[in-house]
């Protein structure tokens, strides 16, 4: 099934669990079986800072519409992702699909405000991080970006991860040996989430932050065919949501 076909088959997303502690907008939204925490950037940052003071690894995953569609190919992961500590919308389309139209929340998501706040926190406190990438080029670009804008972050290691050549045991040993505070992953879905699920209980770090490939400006994939594909997918997604709401 192509991504366009997946977008056309999107089921209606709705808000659930209103009234969960943490603010008026706190709760979860269900996007094709993936439960996304509906926090402001400030609320999410408060949680992240608490995680940095706890011993077990905590998983924070930021997901976009494209990530959700990609995870349709690995349905077994959805239940596992519900056990992540914090799953945030990385795309305002996800919020709009759940009828969240407050300008503040949409703008915060569109600006990746939580991500910027978290990187500033790592920078200010000189935290040690380990980077997970899929290519050497991505690794160099990400390294240069962090060095330029968040130079206080101490990059203690980096590794390439690919779906076809996994060596998780060696990678986990390398991460644990680096004595880091946070793993920053810019892997594709569902590879990113699968790595987190398989190795959560083995990693000796405070946070595993899954960013994917769309959220950092340094990975701007907005030119040419790929930009048009994303634009069309989101249009189809929104059109389908309107259709489903009318049918209810």
DRENPA-3360 file (N, C-alpha, C; in nm, 2 decimals, always signed):
BEGIN
1 = XXXXXXXX = +0.08/-0.12/+0.00/+0.00/+0.00/+0.00/+0.09/+0.12/+0.00 ~ +0.06/+0.22/-0.09/+0.14/+0.34/-0.10/+0.10/+0.43/+0.02 ~ +0.18/+0.54/+0.04/+0.15/+0.63/+0.14/+0.02/+0.71/+0.11 ~ +0.00/+0.74/-0.02/-0.12/+0.80/-0.06/-0.24/+0.72/-0.02 ~ -0.24/+0.59/-0.05/-0.35/+0.50/-0.02/-0.37/+0.49/+0.13 ~ -0.26/+0.49/+0.20/-0.27/+0.48/+0.35/-0.34/+0.61/+0.40 ~ -0.30/+0.72/+0.34/-0.36/+0.85/+0.39/-0.51/+0.84/+0.36 ~ -0.55/+0.79/+0.24/-0.69/+0.78/+0.21/-0.77/+0.69/+0.30;
9 = XXXXXXXX = -0.70/+0.60/+0.36/-0.77/+0.50/+0.45/-0.77/+0.54/+0.60 ~ -0.72/+0.66/+0.62/-0.71/+0.70/+0.76/-0.85/+0.70/+0.83 ~ -0.85/+0.65/+0.95/-0.98/+0.65/+1.02/-0.99/+0.78/+1.10 ~ -1.11/+0.81/+1.15/-1.13/+0.93/+1.22/-1.06/+0.93/+1.35 ~ -0.98/+1.04/+1.38/-0.91/+1.06/+1.50/-0.99/+1.14/+1.60 ~ -0.98/+1.10/+1.72/-1.06/+1.18/+1.82/-0.99/+1.19/+1.95 ~ -1.03/+1.30/+2.02/-0.97/+1.32/+2.15/-1.02/+1.22/+2.26 ~ -0.93/+1.18/+2.35/-0.97/+1.09/+2.45/-0.91/+1.13/+2.58;
17 = XXXXXXXX = -0.96/+1.08/+2.69/-0.90/+1.10/+2.82/-0.89/+1.25/+2.86 ~ -0.99/+1.33/+2.83/-0.99/+1.47/+2.87/-0.98/+1.47/+3.03 ~ -0.91/+1.58/+3.07/-0.91/+1.60/+3.21/-0.79/+1.54/+3.28 ~ -0.70/+1.48/+3.21/-0.58/+1.42/+3.27/-0.50/+1.54/+3.33 ~ -0.44/+1.52/+3.45/-0.37/+1.62/+3.52/-0.26/+1.68/+3.43 ~ -0.24/+1.81/+3.44/-0.13/+1.87/+3.38/-0.17/+1.99/+3.29 ~ -0.29/+2.04/+3.30/-0.33/+2.16/+3.22/-0.46/+2.13/+3.15 ~ -0.52/+2.24/+3.10/-0.65/+2.23/+3.04/-0.64/+2.15/+2.91;
25 = XXXXXXXX = -0.53/+2.15/+2.84/-0.52/+2.08/+2.72/-0.46/+1.94/+2.73 ~ -0.43/+1.90/+2.86/-0.36/+1.77/+2.88/-0.46/+1.66/+2.85 ~ -0.40/+1.55/+2.81/-0.48/+1.43/+2.77/-0.41/+1.36/+2.66 ~ -0.48/+1.27/+2.59/-0.42/+1.20/+2.48/-0.51/+1.21/+2.36 ~ -0.45/+1.20/+2.24/-0.53/+1.19/+2.12/-0.49/+1.06/+2.05 ~ -0.59/+1.00/+1.99/-0.57/+0.87/+1.92/-0.56/+0.89/+1.77 ~ -0.44/+0.86/+1.72/-0.42/+0.87/+1.58/-0.38/+0.73/+1.52 ~ -0.48/+0.67/+1.47/-0.47/+0.53/+1.41/-0.40/+0.43/+1.51;
33 = XXXXXXXX = -0.45/+0.44/+1.64/-0.41/+0.35/+1.74/-0.28/+0.39/+1.81 ~ -0.22/+0.51/+1.78/-0.11/+0.56/+1.85/-0.16/+0.67/+1.94 ~ -0.13/+0.66/+2.07/-0.18/+0.76/+2.16/-0.08/+0.86/+2.19 ~ -0.12/+0.99/+2.15/-0.02/+1.10/+2.16/-0.06/+1.19/+2.27 ~ +0.04/+1.22/+2.36/+0.02/+1.31/+2.47/-0.01/+1.45/+2.42 ~ -0.11/+1.52/+2.47/-0.15/+1.65/+2.43/-0.10/+1.75/+2.53 ~ +0.03/+1.78/+2.53/+0.08/+1.88/+2.63/+0.13/+2.00/+2.56 ~ +0.13/+2.11/+2.63/+0.20/+2.23/+2.58/+0.35/+2.20/+2.59;
41 = XXXXXXXX = +0.43/+2.29/+2.52/+0.57/+2.27/+2.53/+0.62/+2.28/+2.67 ~ +0.57/+2.37/+2.75/+0.61/+2.39/+2.88/+0.58/+2.27/+2.97 ~ +0.46/+2.21/+2.95/+0.43/+2.09/+3.03/+0.52/+1.97/+2.99 ~ +0.54/+1.96/+2.86/+0.63/+1.85/+2.81/+0.77/+1.87/+2.86 ~ +0.82/+1.99/+2.86/+0.95/+2.02/+2.91/+0.97/+1.99/+3.06 ~ +0.86/+2.02/+3.14/+0.86/+1.99/+3.28/+0.88/+1.84/+3.30 ~ +0.81/+1.76/+3.22/+0.82/+1.61/+3.23/+0.96/+1.57/+3.19 ~ +1.02/+1.63/+3.08/+1.15/+1.59/+3.04/+1.26/+1.62/+3.15;
49 = XXXXXXXX = +1.24/+1.73/+3.21/+1.34/+1.76/+3.32/+1.33/+1.67/+3.44 ~ +1.21/+1.62/+3.46/+1.19/+1.52/+3.57/+1.26/+1.39/+3.52 ~ +1.24/+1.35/+3.40/+1.30/+1.23/+3.35/+1.46/+1.24/+3.36 ~ +1.51/+1.36/+3.34/+1.66/+1.37/+3.35/+1.71/+1.35/+3.49 ~ +1.62/+1.34/+3.59/+1.66/+1.32/+3.73/+1.63/+1.18/+3.77 ~ +1.57/+1.10/+3.68/+1.53/+0.96/+3.72/+1.63/+0.86/+3.66 ~ +1.64/+0.74/+3.72/+1.74/+0.64/+3.68/+1.69/+0.56/+3.55 ~ +1.57/+0.50/+3.55/+1.54/+0.42/+3.43/+1.53/+0.51/+3.30;
57 = XXXXXXXX = +1.57/+0.45/+3.19/+1.56/+0.53/+3.07/+1.41/+0.56/+3.04 ~ +1.39/+0.69/+3.00/+1.26/+0.73/+2.96/+1.26/+0.76/+2.81 ~ +1.15/+0.73/+2.74/+1.15/+0.74/+2.60/+1.05/+0.86/+2.56 ~ +1.11/+0.96/+2.49/+1.03/+1.06/+2.43/+1.03/+1.05/+2.28 ~ +0.91/+1.04/+2.22/+0.91/+1.02/+2.07/+0.82/+1.13/+2.01 ~ +0.87/+1.20/+1.91/+0.79/+1.30/+1.84/+0.75/+1.24/+1.71 ~ +0.62/+1.24/+1.68/+0.57/+1.18/+1.56/+0.50/+1.27/+1.47 ~ +0.51/+1.25/+1.34/+0.45/+1.33/+1.24/+0.35/+1.25/+1.16;
65 = XXXXXXXX = +0.27/+1.31/+1.08/+0.17/+1.23/+1.00/+0.24/+1.12/+0.92 ~ +0.36/+1.16/+0.86/+0.43/+1.06/+0.78/+0.48/+0.94/+0.87 ~ +0.52/+0.97/+0.99/+0.56/+0.87/+1.08/+0.45/+0.77/+1.11 ~ +0.33/+0.83/+1.14/+0.21/+0.75/+1.17/+0.18/+0.65/+1.05 ~ +0.19/+0.70/+0.93/+0.16/+0.62/+0.81/+0.27/+0.51/+0.79 ~ +0.39/+0.55/+0.82/+0.50/+0.45/+0.81/+0.48/+0.34/+0.91 ~ +0.43/+0.37/+1.03/+0.41/+0.27/+1.13/+0.29/+0.18/+1.10 ~ +0.21/+0.21/+1.00/+0.11/+0.12/+0.96/+0.17/-0.01/+0.91;
73 = XXXXXXXX = +0.29/-0.01/+0.86/+0.36/-0.13/+0.82/+0.41/-0.22/+0.93 ~ +0.40/-0.16/+1.05/+0.44/-0.24/+1.17/+0.34/-0.23/+1.28 ~ +0.22/-0.28/+1.26/+0.11/-0.26/+1.35/+0.14/-0.30/+1.49 ~ +0.22/-0.40/+1.51/+0.25/-0.45/+1.64/+0.32/-0.35/+1.73 ~ +0.39/-0.25/+1.67/+0.46/-0.15/+1.74/+0.37/-0.05/+1.81 ~ +0.25/-0.04/+1.76/+0.16/+0.07/+1.82/+0.13/+0.04/+1.97 ~ +0.10/-0.08/+2.00/+0.08/-0.11/+2.15/+0.20/-0.09/+2.23 ~ +0.32/-0.12/+2.17/+0.44/-0.09/+2.25/+0.47/+0.06/+2.27;
81 = XXXXXXXX = +0.43/+0.14/+2.16/+0.46/+0.28/+2.17/+0.37/+0.34/+2.28 ~ +0.25/+0.28/+2.31/+0.17/+0.34/+2.41/+0.24/+0.33/+2.55 ~ +0.34/+0.25/+2.56/+0.42/+0.24/+2.68/+0.53/+0.34/+2.69 ~ +0.55/+0.42/+2.59/+0.66/+0.52/+2.59/+0.62/+0.62/+2.69 ~ +0.71/+0.69/+2.75/+0.69/+0.79/+2.86/+0.62/+0.92/+2.81 ~ +0.66/+0.96/+2.69/+0.60/+1.08/+2.63/+0.60/+1.07/+2.48 ~ +0.48/+1.08/+2.42/+0.47/+1.08/+2.27/+0.40/+1.21/+2.23 ~ +0.48/+1.29/+2.16/+0.43/+1.42/+2.12/+0.41/+1.44/+1.97;
89 = XXXXXXXX = +0.31/+1.52/+1.94/+0.29/+1.56/+1.80/+0.40/+1.64/+1.75 ~ +0.46/+1.60/+1.64/+0.56/+1.68/+1.57/+0.51/+1.75/+1.45 ~ +0.38/+1.74/+1.43/+0.31/+1.79/+1.31/+0.18/+1.85/+1.35 ~ +0.15/+1.97/+1.31/+0.02/+2.04/+1.35/-0.10/+1.97/+1.29 ~ -0.08/+1.90/+1.18/-0.19/+1.82/+1.12/-0.25/+1.72/+1.21 ~ -0.16/+1.66/+1.30/-0.21/+1.56/+1.39/-0.31/+1.63/+1.49 ~ -0.27/+1.75/+1.54/-0.36/+1.82/+1.63/-0.49/+1.86/+1.57 ~ -0.47/+1.91/+1.44/-0.59/+1.96/+1.37/-0.69/+1.84/+1.35;
97 = XXXXXXXX = -0.64/+1.72/+1.33/-0.72/+1.61/+1.31/-0.80/+1.57/+1.43 ~ -0.75/+1.61/+1.55/-0.82/+1.59/+1.67/-0.90/+1.71/+1.72 ~ -0.93/+1.80/+1.62/-1.01/+1.92/+1.65/-0.95/+2.01/+1.75 ~ -0.82/+2.01/+1.76/-0.75/+2.11/+1.84/-0.72/+2.23/+1.76 ~ -0.79/+2.34/+1.78/-0.77/+2.45/+1.70/-0.71/+2.58/+1.77 ~ -0.68/+2.56/+1.90/-0.62/+2.67/+1.97/-0.49/+2.71/+1.91 ~ -0.48/+2.84/+1.88/-0.36/+2.89/+1.80/-0.23/+2.86/+1.87 ~ -0.23/+2.88/+2.00/-0.11/+2.86/+2.08/-0.05/+2.72/+2.06;
105 = XXXXXXXX = -0.13/+2.62/+2.07/-0.08/+2.49/+2.07/-0.04/+2.45/+1.93 ~ -0.11/+2.50/+1.83/-0.07/+2.47/+1.69/+0.06/+2.54/+1.66 ~ +0.08/+2.66/+1.70/+0.20/+2.73/+1.67/+0.32/+2.67/+1.74 ~ +0.30/+2.63/+1.87/+0.41/+2.56/+1.94/+0.46/+2.44/+1.87 ~ +0.36/+2.36/+1.82/+0.40/+2.24/+1.74/+0.47/+2.27/+1.61 ~ +0.41/+2.37/+1.54/+0.47/+2.41/+1.41/+0.61/+2.46/+1.43 ~ +0.64/+2.53/+1.54/+0.77/+2.59/+1.56/+0.86/+2.49/+1.63 ~ +0.82/+2.37/+1.66/+0.90/+2.27/+1.73/+0.95/+2.33/+1.86;
113 = XXXXXXXX = +0.87/+2.40/+1.94/+0.91/+2.47/+2.05/+0.96/+2.38/+2.16 ~ +0.90/+2.26/+2.18/+0.95/+2.17/+2.29/+1.09/+2.13/+2.25 ~ +1.12/+2.09/+2.13/+1.25/+2.04/+2.09/+1.35/+2.15/+2.11 ~ +1.32/+2.28/+2.07/+1.41/+2.39/+2.10/+1.44/+2.40/+2.24 ~ +1.34/+2.40/+2.33/+1.36/+2.41/+2.47/+1.44/+2.30/+2.53 ~ +1.42/+2.18/+2.48/+1.50/+2.06/+2.53/+1.64/+2.07/+2.49 ~ +1.67/+2.11/+2.36/+1.81/+2.12/+2.32/+1.88/+2.24/+2.40 ~ +1.81/+2.34/+2.42/+1.87/+2.45/+2.50/+1.90/+2.40/+2.64;
121 = XXXXXXXX = +1.81/+2.32/+2.70/+1.84/+2.26/+2.83/+1.97/+2.17/+2.83 ~ +1.98/+2.09/+2.73/+2.10/+2.01/+2.72/+2.23/+2.09/+2.70 ~ +2.21/+2.20/+2.62/+2.32/+2.29/+2.60/+2.36/+2.37/+2.73 ~ +2.27/+2.42/+2.80/+2.29/+2.50/+2.92/+2.36/+2.42/+3.02 ~ +2.32/+2.29/+3.03/+2.36/+2.21/+3.14/+2.48/+2.11/+3.10 ~ +2.53/+2.14/+2.98/+2.64/+2.06/+2.93/+2.62/+1.91/+2.94 ~ +2.51/+1.86/+2.89/+2.47/+1.72/+2.90/+2.55/+1.65/+2.79 ~ +2.57/+1.52/+2.82/+2.64/+1.43/+2.73/+2.54/+1.35/+2.65;
129 = XXXXXXXX = +2.56/+1.35/+2.51/+2.46/+1.28/+2.43/+2.53/+1.19/+2.33 ~ +2.45/+1.09/+2.28/+2.49/+1.00/+2.18/+2.39/+1.01/+2.06 ~ +2.44/+1.02/+1.94/+2.36/+1.04/+1.82/+2.34/+0.91/+1.74 ~ +2.22/+0.89/+1.70/+2.18/+0.77/+1.62/+2.14/+0.83/+1.48 ~ +2.20/+0.79/+1.37/+2.17/+0.84/+1.24/+2.17/+0.72/+1.14 ~ +2.13/+0.74/+1.02/+2.13/+0.63/+0.92/+2.24/+0.64/+0.82 ~ +2.30/+0.76/+0.80/+2.41/+0.77/+0.71/+2.52/+0.86/+0.77 ~ +2.64/+0.85/+0.71/+2.75/+0.93/+0.75/+2.72/+1.08/+0.73;
137 = XXXXXXXX = +2.65/+1.10/+0.61/+2.62/+1.24/+0.58/+2.53/+1.30/+0.68 ~ +2.42/+1.23/+0.72/+2.33/+1.28/+0.82/+2.41/+1.30/+0.95 ~ +2.50/+1.21/+0.99/+2.57/+1.23/+1.11/+2.66/+1.35/+1.11 ~ +2.72/+1.38/+1.00/+2.81/+1.50/+0.99/+2.72/+1.63/+1.00 ~ +2.61/+1.63/+0.93/+2.52/+1.74/+0.93/+2.46/+1.77/+1.07 ~ +2.42/+1.66/+1.14/+2.36/+1.68/+1.27/+2.47/+1.72/+1.37 ~ +2.59/+1.67/+1.36/+2.70/+1.71/+1.45/+2.73/+1.85/+1.43 ~ +2.74/+1.90/+1.31/+2.77/+2.04/+1.28/+2.66/+2.13/+1.33;
145 = XXXXXXXX = +2.54/+2.09/+1.31/+2.43/+2.17/+1.36/+2.43/+2.19/+1.51 ~ +2.45/+2.08/+1.58/+2.45/+2.09/+1.73/+2.57/+2.17/+1.78 ~ +2.69/+2.15/+1.71/+2.81/+2.23/+1.75/+2.79/+2.38/+1.73 ~ +2.72/+2.41/+1.62/+2.70/+2.55/+1.59/+2.59/+2.62/+1.67 ~ +2.48/+2.56/+1.70/+2.37/+2.62/+1.77/+2.36/+2.58/+1.92 ~ +2.41/+2.47/+1.95/+2.40/+2.42/+2.09/+2.54/+2.36/+2.14 ~ +2.64/+2.45/+2.13/+2.77/+2.41/+2.15/+2.80/+2.35/+2.29 ~ +2.71/+2.38/+2.39/+2.73/+2.33/+2.52/+2.71/+2.18/+2.53;
153 = XXXXXXXX = +2.63/+2.12/+2.44/+2.61/+1.98/+2.44/+2.74/+1.90/+2.41 ~ +2.77/+1.81/+2.49/+2.88/+1.72/+2.47/+2.85/+1.60/+2.39 ~ +2.89/+1.59/+2.27/+2.86/+1.47/+2.19/+2.96/+1.37/+2.21 ~ +2.92/+1.26/+2.28/+3.01/+1.16/+2.33/+3.03/+1.04/+2.23 ~ +2.94/+1.03/+2.13/+2.95/+0.93/+2.04/+2.84/+0.94/+1.93 ~ +2.86/+0.86/+1.83/+2.76/+0.86/+1.72/+2.77/+0.72/+1.65 ~ +2.65/+0.67/+1.60/+2.65/+0.54/+1.53/+2.54/+0.54/+1.42 ~ +2.57/+0.47/+1.32/+2.48/+0.45/+1.21/+2.39/+0.32/+1.24;
161 = XXXXXXXX = +2.26/+0.34/+1.22/+2.17/+0.23/+1.24/+2.09/+0.21/+1.11 ~ +2.08/+0.08/+1.07/+2.00/+0.06/+0.95/+1.91/-0.07/+0.97 ~ +1.80/-0.07/+0.91/+1.70/-0.18/+0.93/+1.76/-0.31/+0.88 ~ +1.85/-0.30/+0.78/+1.90/-0.43/+0.72/+2.02/-0.48/+0.78 ~ +2.08/-0.40/+0.87/+2.21/-0.45/+0.93/+2.22/-0.40/+1.07 ~ +2.13/-0.46/+1.15/+2.12/-0.43/+1.29/+2.23/-0.50/+1.37 ~ +2.29/-0.43/+1.46/+2.38/-0.48/+1.56/+2.35/-0.42/+1.69 ~ +2.23/-0.43/+1.74/+2.18/-0.36/+1.86/+2.27/-0.39/+1.98;
169 = XXXXXXXX = +2.31/-0.51/+2.00/+2.39/-0.55/+2.12/+2.52/-0.47/+2.13 ~ +2.59/-0.46/+2.02/+2.71/-0.38/+2.01/+2.69/-0.23/+2.03 ~ +2.58/-0.18/+1.97/+2.54/-0.04/+1.99/+2.51/-0.01/+2.13 ~ +2.43/-0.09/+2.19/+2.39/-0.07/+2.33/+2.51/-0.07/+2.42 ~ +2.61/-0.16/+2.40/+2.73/-0.15/+2.48/+2.81/-0.02/+2.46 ~ +2.81/+0.03/+2.33/+2.88/+0.15/+2.31/+2.82/+0.27/+2.38 ~ +2.68/+0.27/+2.37/+2.61/+0.38/+2.44/+2.63/+0.38/+2.59 ~ +2.62/+0.26/+2.64/+2.63/+0.25/+2.79/+2.78/+0.28/+2.83;
177 = XXXXXXXX = +2.87/+0.24/+2.75/+3.01/+0.27/+2.78/+3.05/+0.42/+2.78 ~ +2.97/+0.50/+2.70/+2.99/+0.64/+2.69/+2.94/+0.72/+2.81 ~ +2.86/+0.66/+2.90/+2.81/+0.73/+3.02/+2.74/+0.86/+2.98 ~ +2.64/+0.85/+2.91/+2.57/+0.97/+2.86/+2.44/+1.00/+2.93 ~ +2.38/+1.12/+2.91/+2.26/+1.15/+2.97/+2.14/+1.13/+2.87 ~ +2.17/+1.14/+2.74/+2.05/+1.13/+2.65/+2.10/+1.08/+2.51 ~ +2.02/+0.99/+2.45/+2.04/+0.95/+2.32/+1.94/+1.03/+2.23 ~ +2.00/+1.09/+2.12/+1.92/+1.16/+2.02/+1.91/+1.08/+1.90;
185 = XXXXXXXX = +1.79/+1.04/+1.86/+1.78/+0.95/+1.74/+1.71/+1.03/+1.63 ~ +1.77/+1.02/+1.51/+1.70/+1.08/+1.39/+1.69/+0.97/+1.29 ~ +1.63/+0.86/+1.33/+1.61/+0.75/+1.24/+1.47/+0.76/+1.19 ~ +1.45/+0.69/+1.08/+1.31/+0.68/+1.02/+1.22/+0.59/+1.10 ~ +1.09/+0.62/+1.09/+0.99/+0.52/+1.15/+0.97/+0.41/+1.04 ~ +0.94/+0.29/+1.09/+0.93/+0.24/+1.23/+1.07/+0.20/+1.29 ~ +1.18/+0.22/+1.22/+1.31/+0.18/+1.27/+1.34/+0.24/+1.41 ~ +1.31/+0.37/+1.42/+1.34/+0.44/+1.54/+1.26/+0.39/+1.66;
193 = XXXXXXXX = +1.13/+0.36/+1.64/+1.05/+0.31/+1.75/+1.08/+0.17/+1.78 ~ +1.12/+0.09/+1.68/+1.16/-0.05/+1.70/+1.28/-0.06/+1.78 ~ +1.38/+0.02/+1.75/+1.50/+0.03/+1.83/+1.48/+0.06/+1.98 ~ +1.39/+0.16/+2.00/+1.36/+0.20/+2.14/+1.29/+0.08/+2.21 ~ +1.19/+0.01/+2.15/+1.12/-0.09/+2.21/+1.21/-0.21/+2.25 ~ +1.30/-0.25/+2.15/+1.38/-0.36/+2.17/+1.49/-0.34/+2.28 ~ +1.53/-0.22/+2.30/+1.65/-0.19/+2.38/+1.63/-0.11/+2.50 ~ +1.50/-0.08/+2.53/+1.47/+0.01/+2.64/+1.52/-0.04/+2.77;
201 = XXXXXXXX = +1.51/-0.17/+2.80/+1.55/-0.22/+2.93/+1.70/-0.24/+2.94 ~ +1.77/-0.22/+2.83/+1.92/-0.24/+2.83/+2.00/-0.11/+2.83 ~ +1.94/+0.00/+2.79/+2.01/+0.12/+2.78/+2.03/+0.19/+2.92 ~ +2.15/+0.24/+2.94/+2.19/+0.31/+3.06/+2.20/+0.46/+3.03 ~ +2.09/+0.52/+3.02/+2.08/+0.67/+2.99/+1.95/+0.72/+3.05 ~ +1.94/+0.85/+3.06/+1.82/+0.91/+3.12/+1.70/+0.92/+3.02 ~ +1.73/+0.96/+2.90/+1.63/+0.98/+2.80/+1.68/+0.93/+2.66 ~ +1.58/+0.87/+2.59/+1.60/+0.84/+2.45/+1.50/+0.92/+2.37;
209 = XXXXXXXX = +1.55/+1.02/+2.30/+1.47/+1.12/+2.23/+1.46/+1.08/+2.08 ~ +1.34/+1.05/+2.04/+1.33/+1.01/+1.90/+1.27/+1.13/+1.82 ~ +1.35/+1.18/+1.72/+1.31/+1.30/+1.64/+1.27/+1.26/+1.50 ~ +1.31/+1.15/+1.45/+1.28/+1.13/+1.31/+1.36/+1.22/+1.22 ~ +1.31/+1.24/+1.09/+1.39/+1.32/+1.00/+1.33/+1.45/+0.96 ~ +1.21/+1.48/+1.01/+1.14/+1.60/+0.97/+1.15/+1.72/+1.06 ~ +1.19/+1.71/+1.18/+1.18/+1.81/+1.28/+1.29/+1.91/+1.29 ~ +1.41/+1.86/+1.26/+1.53/+1.95/+1.27/+1.54/+2.03/+1.14;
217 = XXXXXXXX = +1.56/+2.16/+1.14/+1.58/+2.23/+1.01/+1.70/+2.19/+0.93 ~ +1.79/+2.13/+1.00/+1.91/+2.09/+0.93/+1.88/+1.98/+0.83 ~ +1.77/+1.90/+0.86/+1.73/+1.80/+0.77/+1.61/+1.84/+0.68 ~ +1.62/+1.96/+0.63/+1.52/+2.01/+0.54/+1.50/+1.93/+0.42 ~ +1.40/+1.85/+0.41/+1.37/+1.77/+0.29/+1.26/+1.83/+0.21 ~ +1.25/+1.96/+0.21/+1.14/+2.03/+0.15/+1.16/+2.07/+0.01 ~ +1.25/+2.01/-0.07/+1.26/+2.06/-0.21/+1.21/+1.95/-0.30 ~ +1.16/+2.00/-0.41/+1.13/+1.91/-0.52/+1.01/+1.81/-0.50;
225 = XXXXXXXX = +1.03/+1.69/-0.54/+0.93/+1.59/-0.54/+0.88/+1.55/-0.40 ~ +0.98/+1.55/-0.30/+0.94/+1.51/-0.17/+0.85/+1.61/-0.10 ~ +0.88/+1.74/-0.13/+0.80/+1.85/-0.07/+0.66/+1.83/-0.13 ~ +0.64/+1.81/-0.25/+0.51/+1.80/-0.31/+0.44/+1.68/-0.26 ~ +0.51/+1.56/-0.24/+0.45/+1.44/-0.19/+0.39/+1.47/-0.05 ~ +0.47/+1.54/+0.04/+0.42/+1.56/+0.17/+0.30/+1.66/+0.17 ~ +0.30/+1.75/+0.08/+0.19/+1.85/+0.07/+0.06/+1.78/+0.03 ~ +0.07/+1.69/-0.07/-0.04/+1.62/-0.12/-0.10/+1.52/-0.01;
233 = XXXXXXXX = -0.01/+1.45/+0.06/-0.05/+1.36/+0.17/-0.13/+1.43/+0.28 ~ -0.08/+1.55/+0.31/-0.15/+1.63/+0.42/-0.29/+1.68/+0.37 ~ -0.30/+1.71/+0.24/-0.42/+1.76/+0.19/-0.52/+1.64/+0.19 ~ -0.47/+1.52/+0.14/-0.56/+1.40/+0.14/-0.60/+1.37/+0.28 ~ -0.51/+1.38/+0.38/-0.54/+1.35/+0.52/-0.65/+1.44/+0.57 ~ -0.64/+1.57/+0.55/-0.74/+1.67/+0.60/-0.87/+1.64/+0.53 ~ -0.87/+1.62/+0.40/-0.99/+1.59/+0.33/-1.07/+1.47/+0.38 ~ -0.99/+1.37/+0.41/-1.05/+1.24/+0.47/-1.11/+1.27/+0.61;
241 = XXXXXXXX = -1.04/+1.35/+0.69/-1.09/+1.38/+0.82/-1.22/+1.45/+0.81 ~ -1.23/+1.55/+0.72/-1.36/+1.62/+0.71/-1.47/+1.53/+0.66 ~ -1.44/+1.44/+0.57/-1.54/+1.34/+0.52/-1.59/+1.25/+0.63 ~ -1.50/+1.20/+0.72/-1.53/+1.11/+0.83/-1.62/+1.18/+0.93 ~ -1.59/+1.31/+0.96/-1.67/+1.39/+1.05/-1.81/+1.41/+1.00 ~ -1.83/+1.43/+0.87/-1.96/+1.45/+0.82/-2.04/+1.32/+0.82 ~ -1.97/+1.21/+0.81/-2.04/+1.08/+0.82/-2.09/+1.04/+0.95 ~ -2.03/+1.10/+1.06/-2.06/+1.06/+1.19/-2.20/+1.12/+1.23;
% end
